[in-house]
């Protein structure tokens, strides 16, 4: 009986020395994450590789970044038209101020004449407002003329004096706005304040 126990013990001991502990090994794994956004923007693509063996872990990673951003910028340019006296018909002679004709050489039934000079301070101060109002009157169908008094031509027959007498003023004054109907002077507005007030009343036709 004692011999059998000894032989059994030797057998167990021999088997234990040959025992192997099997540790499963994992094959190298690769994980790739990629993304693509279709808006002129290419996202980052990254690749990470993890390799593991018994007792050793190796991590290898590589990142490739390629980013393209396209920005379309549109610049809008707003152009503001600058009004000028040259936008309107100009009268060059004294005798023509009260005798304007239409395209068919017929007397214009009613029209407005604005007299100014480029060196007149009040004229310059109200020029933008006056030009805007005159433009509105033209759009209303009113005939509008401008007169640069500095370049107004006087004939030898005294047409200047006749004109001054017709509008009942002793001398030319600017700025001045006059209304002519059927070849006859109707009313006048002299000075910056009166000119603006007169134009304000007339442009109501637009409403």
C-alpha positions as CSV (number, residue, x, y, z in Angstrom):
1,X,0.0,0.0,0.0
2,X,2.8,2.4,0.8
3,X,4.5,1.7,-2.5
4,X,1.3,2.5,-4.4
5,X,1.0,5.9,-2.6
6,X,4.6,6.7,-3.5
7,X,4.2,5.8,-7.1
8,X,1.0,8.0,-7.3
9,X,2.8,10.9,-5.7
10,X,5.6,10.7,-8.2
11,X,3.1,10.5,-11.0
12,X,1.4,13.7,-9.9
13,X,4.6,15.5,-9.4
14,X,5.8,14.6,-12.9
15,X,2.5,15.8,-14.4
16,X,2.7,19.1,-12.6
17,X,6.2,19.9,-13.9
18,X,4.9,19.5,-17.5
19,X,1.9,21.7,-17.0
20,X,1.7,24.8,-19.3
21,X,-0.4,27.8,-18.6
22,X,-2.0,28.8,-21.9
23,X,-2.5,32.6,-22.2
24,X,-4.5,33.5,-25.2
25,X,-2.7,35.9,-27.5
26,X,-4.7,38.5,-29.4
27,X,-3.9,39.3,-33.0
28,X,-2.9,42.9,-33.7
29,X,-6.0,45.0,-34.0
30,X,-6.4,48.1,-36.1
31,X,-9.0,50.7,-35.5
32,X,-9.5,53.4,-38.2
33,X,-11.8,56.4,-37.6
34,X,-12.4,58.6,-40.6
35,X,-15.0,61.3,-41.4
36,X,-15.8,63.4,-44.4
37,X,-18.0,66.5,-44.4
38,X,-19.1,67.7,-47.8
39,X,-19.1,71.5,-47.2
40,X,-15.7,72.4,-48.6
41,X,-14.3,71.1,-45.3
42,X,-12.3,67.9,-45.2
43,X,-12.3,66.4,-41.6
44,X,-9.3,64.9,-39.8
45,X,-8.6,61.3,-40.5
46,X,-6.8,59.3,-37.8
47,X,-5.5,55.7,-37.6
48,X,-4.6,53.9,-34.4
49,X,-3.0,50.4,-34.2
50,X,-2.9,48.5,-30.9
51,X,-0.8,45.3,-30.8
52,X,-0.6,43.2,-27.7
53,X,1.4,40.1,-26.7
54,X,1.8,38.3,-23.4
55,X,3.3,40.7,-20.9
56,X,3.8,43.4,-23.6
57,X,1.5,46.0,-25.0
58,X,2.5,48.2,-28.0
59,X,0.5,51.1,-29.1
60,X,1.3,52.7,-32.5
61,X,-0.7,55.7,-33.6
62,X,-0.5,57.9,-36.6
63,X,-2.6,60.9,-37.4
64,X,-3.0,62.5,-40.7
65,X,-4.6,65.9,-40.8
66,X,-5.7,67.6,-44.0
67,X,-8.1,70.5,-43.6
68,X,-9.2,72.7,-46.5
69,X,-11.6,75.6,-45.8
70,X,-13.0,77.6,-48.7
71,X,-14.6,80.9,-47.8
72,X,-16.6,82.7,-50.5
73,X,-16.8,86.3,-49.6
74,X,-19.0,88.6,-51.7
75,X,-18.7,92.3,-51.3
76,X,-21.6,94.4,-52.2
77,X,-20.9,97.9,-53.4
78,X,-23.6,100.5,-53.0
79,X,-23.2,103.4,-55.3
80,X,-25.0,106.6,-54.4
81,X,-25.8,108.9,-57.3
82,X,-24.6,112.5,-56.7
83,X,-27.1,115.0,-57.9
84,X,-25.9,118.0,-59.8
85,X,-27.3,121.2,-61.4
86,X,-26.4,119.7,-64.7
87,X,-29.2,117.1,-64.2
88,X,-31.6,119.9,-65.2
89,X,-32.1,122.1,-68.3
90,X,-30.1,125.3,-67.9
91,X,-31.2,128.7,-69.0
92,X,-28.3,130.9,-70.3
93,X,-30.0,134.2,-71.4
94,X,-32.0,136.7,-69.4
95,X,-34.7,136.9,-72.1
96,X,-35.3,133.1,-72.0
97,X,-36.2,132.9,-68.3
98,X,-39.8,133.9,-69.0
99,X,-40.2,132.5,-72.5
100,X,-39.3,128.8,-72.3
101,X,-40.7,126.6,-75.1
102,X,-41.3,122.8,-75.2
103,X,-39.9,120.3,-77.7
104,X,-42.6,121.4,-80.2
105,X,-41.6,125.1,-79.9
106,X,-44.8,125.8,-77.9
107,X,-44.8,128.0,-74.7
108,X,-44.6,125.8,-71.6
109,X,-47.8,126.3,-69.7
110,X,-46.1,126.3,-66.3
111,X,-42.5,125.8,-65.1
112,X,-40.1,126.5,-62.2
113,X,-36.8,128.4,-62.4
114,X,-34.2,128.1,-59.7
115,X,-31.5,130.8,-59.7
116,X,-28.2,130.2,-57.8
117,X,-24.4,130.8,-57.9
118,X,-21.6,128.4,-57.0
119,X,-20.1,131.1,-54.7
120,X,-23.3,131.8,-52.8
121,X,-22.9,130.3,-49.2
122,X,-26.7,129.8,-48.7
123,X,-27.0,128.2,-52.1
124,X,-24.3,125.7,-51.2
125,X,-25.9,124.9,-47.8
126,X,-29.2,124.0,-49.3
127,X,-28.0,122.6,-52.6
128,X,-28.6,118.9,-51.8
129,X,-32.1,119.6,-50.5
130,X,-32.9,121.8,-53.4
131,X,-31.7,119.3,-56.0
132,X,-33.6,116.5,-54.4
133,X,-36.8,118.5,-54.4
134,X,-36.3,119.6,-58.0
135,X,-35.8,116.0,-59.0
136,X,-39.1,115.0,-57.3
137,X,-40.9,117.8,-59.2
138,X,-39.5,116.5,-62.5
139,X,-40.9,113.1,-61.6
140,X,-44.2,114.7,-60.9
141,X,-44.2,116.0,-64.5
142,X,-43.2,119.6,-63.7
143,X,-40.9,121.4,-66.0
144,X,-37.8,122.6,-64.1
145,X,-35.0,124.9,-65.2
146,X,-31.9,126.2,-63.4
147,X,-30.0,129.4,-63.8
148,X,-26.4,130.0,-62.8
149,X,-26.5,133.8,-62.4
150,X,-22.7,134.1,-62.7
151,X,-22.8,132.8,-66.3
152,X,-26.1,134.3,-67.3
153,X,-25.8,136.3,-70.5
154,X,-27.2,139.8,-70.9
155,X,-28.1,141.3,-74.2
156,X,-27.6,145.0,-75.1
157,X,-31.4,145.6,-75.3
158,X,-31.8,145.7,-71.6
159,X,-33.3,142.3,-71.1
160,X,-31.8,142.1,-67.6
161,X,-33.6,145.1,-66.4
162,X,-36.8,143.9,-68.1
163,X,-36.6,140.6,-66.3
164,X,-36.0,142.3,-62.9
165,X,-38.9,144.6,-63.5
166,X,-41.1,141.6,-64.4
167,X,-40.4,139.8,-61.1
168,X,-40.6,143.1,-59.1
169,X,-37.1,143.1,-57.6
170,X,-34.4,145.9,-57.8
171,X,-31.5,143.5,-58.2
172,X,-30.8,139.8,-58.7
173,X,-30.8,137.9,-55.4
174,X,-29.9,134.2,-54.9
175,X,-31.0,131.7,-54.0
176,X,-34.3,132.5,-55.7
177,X,-37.1,130.3,-56.9
178,X,-39.7,131.7,-59.4
179,X,-42.8,130.2,-60.9
180,X,-43.9,131.1,-64.4
181,X,-47.3,130.3,-66.0
182,X,-48.3,131.1,-69.5
183,X,-45.2,133.2,-69.9
184,X,-46.1,135.4,-67.0
185,X,-44.3,135.6,-63.6
186,X,-46.6,134.2,-60.9
187,X,-44.6,134.1,-57.6
188,X,-41.1,134.0,-56.2
189,X,-39.3,132.7,-53.1
190,X,-36.1,134.5,-52.1
191,X,-33.5,133.3,-49.6
192,X,-32.7,129.8,-48.4
193,X,-35.6,129.6,-45.9
194,X,-38.3,130.7,-48.4
195,X,-36.9,128.5,-51.2
196,X,-37.0,125.4,-49.1
197,X,-40.5,126.2,-47.9
198,X,-41.7,126.9,-51.4
199,X,-40.2,123.6,-52.7
200,X,-41.8,121.8,-49.8
201,X,-45.2,123.0,-50.8
202,X,-44.7,122.1,-54.4
203,X,-43.3,118.5,-54.0
204,X,-46.6,117.5,-52.3
205,X,-47.7,116.6,-55.8
206,X,-45.7,113.3,-55.3
207,X,-48.1,112.3,-52.5
